[in-house]
Amino acid sequence: MRSLHAAEGIVDGNLWNEFVSRISDLLKDTDMWTAAATVLLRIVLIYLVSRLALLIINRLIDHATQEKKSKRLKLRTRRVQTMGRLLKNTASYLINFITLLLILGEFNIQIAPLLAGAGVIGLAIGFGAQSLVKDIITGFFIIFEDQFSVGDVIQTGSYKGTVEMIGFRATRIRSWTGEVHIIPNGSINQVTNFSIHPMTAVVDIAIASEKSVDELMGTIRGVLNQINDPNLVDKPEVLGIETLSSSQMTLRITAKCKPNTTGEVSRLINTKVKKALELADSREPA
């Protein structure tokens, strides 16, 4: 029995001594340390080169999206900032992905199966989330084509209001009465933007037919020439009689104004013309 325990102790001692010997030989193996240092150096170089490439790309994006005074085609600032952030994020994801693959390759890990698996997973996600993919693609083209920006007043379908947020999945619109509408980008088929170009306010004034047309138009022109409002791009003008009946006639007034200010300008013109006509009627002899 004692001899059996002694034999087991000798075997355990031999195994331990063999293990220590192998570790010692491994630590003294200069070829192994040289290969490890080479791999580590390559990984560091890959990382540094990727950071340098990302820095250069970000600088190029900043230079390309920087507003230039000599540029003949002026890009809208909000669109440029949004596209700049989008391009930077895309470049960051792409370079980090390539860096990860190169580092895995240094450890002799097969990259092809990983890429094939990622492709299969991406394909499955694409089939399972077609509406989400449609929303993202539509959101990208909304920003890329500068269809509208945050702060613009737009109408899509039955929804009209001020754009508060443009995301890759949904757009948030606040109506003038306070309701907030969250619309998936894939559902935005047609958009009317009221905040890009100057608009024309149209005001129709109904007046009794027995009134003198020349006197009325002269009075209205005098009032319109005195209107000084920051929303006006040009002086309002009287186009003439729009409709005529036996009891009344309608005079049409147009005013070129800033985007999304037609309501304010129309109310101002109506108020000024109404006061001028009342004053003119009060001066007429009974």
Buried (B, 14 or more C-beta within 10 A) or exposed (E): EEEEEEEEEEEEEEEEEEEEEEEEEEEEEEEEEEEEEEBEEBBEEBEEEBEEBBEEBBEEBEEEBEEEEEEEEEEEEBBBEBBBEBBBEEBEEEBEEEBBBBBEEEEEEEEEEEEEEEEEEEEEEEEEEEEBBBBBEBBBEBBEEBBBBBEBBBBBEEBBBBBBEBBBBBBBBBEEEEEEBEBBBBBBEEBEBBBBEEBEBBBEBEBEEEBEBEEBBEBBBEBBEEBEBEBBBEEBBBEEBBEEEEEEBEBBBBBBBBBBBBEBBBEBBBEBBEEBBEEBEEEEEE
